[in-house]
Amino acid sequence: MRRVGILLLTLTALGCGNAWAGGRAACRAEFGLSARLACYAEQVAWSWWGGLEVAVGLDLRWPGPQLTPYSVLAYYGPEWWAALELGRSVGGLESWRWAMNIGFRWR
């Protein structure tokens, strides 16, 4: 029951995000010894001056399928970004997941 509640809360936040706050979505297909598809959609819930954001999202990985609602705290600077994610799978493997991301951008 708790998993369904987490999923419904995430879907509600994705659909009811602030009008001024945006979202993002992407998919990646990997080919090699085995093929895999990973897609996500995020909705920014709060955005503060200086690039700090809180967002909620859904991550889908195939084969599996494995669906993971998650939340993310991120900083987006002019040349780099960093994020901390926390989520819990609701399909397939039932476990907590956390991730740290860092990236750079250039023009």
Backbone as CSV, one residue per row, in Angstrom:
resi,resn,N_x,N_y,N_z,CA_x,CA_y,CA_z,C_x,C_y,C_z
1,MET,0.816,-1.185,0.000,0.000,0.000,0.000,0.866,1.258,0.000
2,ARG,1.953,1.230,0.753,2.849,2.377,0.830,3.475,2.664,-0.531
3,ARG,3.822,1.606,-1.300,4.403,1.785,-2.634,3.425,2.492,-3.554
4,VAL,2.158,2.130,-3.480,1.137,2.773,-4.308,1.005,4.237,-3.914
5,GLY,1.056,4.526,-2.630,0.992,5.908,-2.156,2.147,6.739,-2.664
6,ILE,3.361,6.189,-2.641,4.533,6.899,-3.161,4.365,7.160,-4.653
7,LEU,3.893,6.167,-5.384,3.684,6.331,-6.821,2.628,7.397,-7.103
8,LEU,1.506,7.377,-6.383,0.450,8.367,-6.601,0.924,9.772,-6.242
9,LEU,1.684,9.916,-5.173,2.227,11.219,-4.798,3.160,11.753,-5.878
10,THR,3.992,10.895,-6.428,4.911,11.305,-7.487,4.152,11.715,-8.737
11,LEU,3.163,10.929,-9.142,2.376,11.268,-10.326,1.630,12.581,-10.132
12,THR,1.099,12.819,-8.936,0.415,14.080,-8.654,1.383,15.253,-8.753
13,ALA,2.557,15.108,-8.184,3.547,16.190,-8.252,4.000,16.440,-9.682
14,LEU,4.135,15.376,-10.470,4.511,15.554,-11.872,3.437,16.321,-12.637
15,GLY,2.199,16.091,-12.303,1.111,16.745,-13.017,0.759,18.118,-12.487
16,CYS,1.138,18.423,-11.261,0.716,19.681,-10.627,1.900,20.558,-10.248
17,GLY,2.982,20.480,-10.943,4.132,21.322,-10.645,3.800,22.785,-10.850
18,ASN,4.593,23.658,-10.267,4.386,25.094,-10.432,4.371,25.469,-11.893
19,ALA,3.516,26.418,-12.259,3.417,26.836,-13.667,4.732,27.428,-14.159
20,TRP,5.501,28.061,-13.281,6.750,28.699,-13.686,7.927,27.723,-13.647
21,ALA,7.728,26.583,-13.016,8.800,25.597,-12.925,8.641,24.590,-14.059
22,GLY,9.733,24.212,-14.674,9.684,23.317,-15.822,9.937,21.879,-15.447
23,GLY,10.135,21.103,-16.451,10.430,19.702,-16.276,11.383,19.240,-17.359
24,ARG,11.716,17.967,-17.337,12.612,17.403,-18.353,12.337,15.916,-18.467
25,ALA,12.610,15.387,-19.630,12.428,13.961,-19.873,13.450,13.517,-20.911
26,ALA,13.876,12.272,-20.816,14.846,11.728,-21.770,14.803,10.212,-21.726
27,CYS,15.270,9.602,-22.809,15.435,8.152,-22.879,16.825,7.842,-23.415
28,ARG,17.360,6.724,-22.988,18.663,6.269,-23.476,18.582,4.778,-23.742
29,ALA,18.999,4.377,-24.937,19.073,2.962,-25.295,20.543,2.558,-25.285
30,GLU,20.828,1.434,-24.639,22.200,0.928,-24.559,22.270,-0.408,-25.278
31,PHE,23.302,-0.581,-26.059,23.502,-1.816,-26.801,24.899,-2.334,-26.514
32,GLY,25.051,-3.611,-26.394,26.329,-4.230,-26.077,26.089,-5.710,-25.896
33,LEU,26.578,-6.253,-24.773,26.319,-7.655,-24.483,24.834,-7.890,-24.250
34,SER,24.150,-6.875,-23.709,22.697,-6.937,-23.553,22.135,-5.549,-23.853
35,ALA,20.899,-5.505,-24.322,20.262,-4.227,-24.638,19.441,-3.767,-23.433
36,ARG,19.389,-2.452,-23.242,18.646,-1.894,-22.121,18.105,-0.531,-22.516
37,LEU,16.918,-0.201,-22.026,16.306,1.097,-22.252,16.058,1.740,-20.893
38,ALA,16.437,3.005,-20.750,16.203,3.756,-19.514,15.586,5.097,-19.881
39,CYS,14.433,5.403,-19.284,13.736,6.668,-19.530,13.369,7.296,-18.195
40,TYR,13.294,8.632,-18.187,12.838,9.316,-16.985,12.079,10.578,-17.363
41,ALA,11.238,11.032,-16.436,10.541,12.310,-16.546,10.582,12.954,-15.171
42,GLU,10.960,14.236,-15.130,11.054,14.969,-13.876,10.239,16.252,-13.971
43,GLN,9.627,16.620,-12.851,8.923,17.894,-12.738,9.557,18.667,-11.593
44,VAL,9.976,19.890,-11.864,10.560,20.734,-10.823,9.442,21.183,-9.894
45,ALA,9.591,20.916,-8.611,8.601,21.309,-7.619,8.918,22.683,-7.044
46,TRP,10.182,22.944,-6.765,10.621,24.236,-6.250,11.937,24.607,-6.887
47,SER,12.089,25.887,-7.154,13.332,26.403,-7.724,13.695,27.682,-6.980
48,TRP,14.928,27.756,-6.531,15.385,28.929,-5.809,16.441,29.661,-6.612
49,TRP,16.689,30.889,-6.231,17.704,31.700,-6.890,19.043,30.989,-6.807
50,GLY,19.837,31.167,-7.816,21.164,30.580,-7.818,21.221,29.157,-8.342
51,GLY,20.112,28.615,-8.834,20.161,27.311,-9.481,19.831,26.114,-8.620
52,LEU,19.345,26.304,-7.398,18.997,25.179,-6.533,17.572,24.736,-6.847
53,GLU,17.352,23.426,-7.034,16.043,22.889,-7.398,15.717,21.628,-6.606
54,VAL,14.427,21.436,-6.374,13.895,20.172,-5.869,12.916,19.691,-6.924
55,ALA,13.042,18.435,-7.347,12.171,17.876,-8.376,11.741,16.475,-7.963
56,VAL,10.652,16.009,-8.562,10.206,14.624,-8.400,10.150,14.007,-9.790
57,GLY,10.361,12.706,-9.848,10.387,12.072,-11.156,10.015,10.604,-11.112
58,LEU,9.895,10.057,-12.312,9.677,8.629,-12.511,10.766,8.112,-13.436
59,ASP,11.350,6.995,-13.084,12.393,6.357,-13.870,11.886,4.984,-14.289
60,LEU,11.977,4.663,-15.578,11.563,3.359,-16.087,12.748,2.702,-16.777
61,ARG,13.052,1.489,-16.370,14.150,0.731,-16.985,13.607,-0.578,-17.533
62,TRP,14.058,-0.919,-18.720,13.609,-2.127,-19.403,14.820,-2.864,-19.899
63,PRO,15.029,-4.156,-19.826,14.024,-5.123,-19.417,13.799,-5.080,-17.915
64,GLY,12.732,-5.597,-17.549,12.285,-5.610,-16.168,10.796,-5.861,-16.123
65,PRO,9.988,-4.886,-16.286,10.298,-3.462,-16.168,10.504,-3.076,-14.707
66,GLN,11.234,-2.018,-14.492,11.462,-1.502,-13.156,11.066,-0.033,-13.153
67,LEU,10.052,0.320,-12.371,9.557,1.684,-12.261,9.957,2.233,-10.904
68,THR,10.598,3.396,-10.894,11.075,3.985,-9.652,10.653,5.442,-9.550
69,PRO,9.742,5.785,-8.638,9.502,7.187,-8.335,10.657,7.676,-7.460
70,TYR,11.077,8.915,-7.666,12.217,9.426,-6.915,12.098,10.934,-6.722
71,SER,12.897,11.450,-5.820,13.018,12.890,-5.626,14.487,13.244,-5.829
72,VAL,14.720,14.498,-6.211,16.077,14.930,-6.502,16.289,16.351,-5.982
73,LEU,17.420,16.570,-5.361,17.877,17.887,-4.943,19.075,18.196,-5.827
74,ALA,19.012,19.302,-6.575,20.062,19.578,-7.561,20.474,21.045,-7.540
75,TYR,21.706,21.276,-7.941,22.227,22.626,-8.161,22.673,22.711,-9.615
76,TYR,22.162,23.707,-10.345,22.543,23.927,-11.736,23.269,25.255,-11.851
77,GLY,24.587,25.190,-11.968,25.396,26.387,-12.150,25.615,26.669,-13.625
78,PRO,26.318,27.759,-13.940,26.534,28.107,-15.349,27.432,27.121,-16.097
79,GLU,28.341,26.442,-15.410,29.280,25.538,-16.080,29.227,24.102,-15.567
80,TRP,28.531,23.850,-14.473,28.471,22.510,-13.915,27.159,22.332,-13.160
81,TRP,26.812,21.080,-12.874,25.638,20.764,-12.095,25.906,19.533,-11.243
82,ALA,25.164,19.410,-10.142,25.284,18.258,-9.252,23.897,17.929,-8.712
83,ALA,23.631,16.643,-8.484,22.314,16.221,-8.014,22.424,15.019,-7.094
84,LEU,21.495,14.935,-6.160,21.374,13.794,-5.258,19.948,13.272,-5.401
85,GLU,19.808,11.982,-5.745,18.497,11.367,-5.966,18.233,10.298,-4.918
86,LEU,16.955,10.166,-4.550,16.526,9.109,-3.643,15.190,8.581,-4.147
87,GLY,15.081,7.259,-4.322,13.845,6.659,-4.826,13.669,5.241,-4.329
88,ARG,12.476,4.700,-4.604,12.187,3.309,-4.229,11.420,2.644,-5.365
89,SER,11.904,1.521,-5.812,11.279,0.783,-6.909,9.911,0.258,-6.510
90,VAL,8.976,0.256,-7.484,7.640,-0.297,-7.225,7.349,-1.493,-8.114
91,GLY,8.173,-1.764,-9.103,7.968,-2.919,-9.970,9.251,-3.718,-10.055
92,GLY,9.126,-5.013,-10.137,10.322,-5.852,-10.245,11.089,-5.870,-8.941
93,LEU,12.318,-5.432,-8.961,13.189,-5.411,-7.791,12.721,-4.329,-6.820
94,GLU,12.303,-4.712,-5.622,11.797,-3.753,-4.650,12.918,-3.346,-3.715
95,SER,13.513,-2.185,-3.996,14.612,-1.735,-3.161,14.726,-0.218,-3.224
96,TRP,15.423,0.332,-2.258,15.730,1.760,-2.259,16.873,2.008,-3.214
97,ARG,16.872,3.165,-3.830,17.939,3.535,-4.756,18.363,4.970,-4.459
98,TRP,19.648,5.211,-4.458,20.126,6.579,-4.368,21.249,6.752,-5.367
99,ALA,21.397,7.980,-5.839,22.426,8.252,-6.840,22.958,9.663,-6.647
100,MET,24.226,9.818,-6.918,24.867,11.135,-6.949,25.321,11.372,-8.373
101,ASN,25.002,12.545,-8.913,25.352,12.878,-10.296,26.112,14.202,-10.310
102,ILE,27.039,14.312,-11.224,27.732,15.571,-11.461,27.963,15.679,-12.965
103,GLY,27.847,16.865,-13.478,28.026,17.056,-14.907,28.607,18.424,-15.215
104,PHE,29.126,18.555,-16.399,29.711,19.809,-16.864,29.075,20.185,-18.184
105,ARG,29.001,21.467,-18.463,28.494,21.909,-19.765,29.402,22.994,-20.321
106,TRP,29.393,23.100,-21.623,30.212,24.090,-22.323,29.489,24.580,-23.552
107,ARG,29.986,25.644,-24.114,29.396,26.213,-25.344,30.402,26.235,-26.440
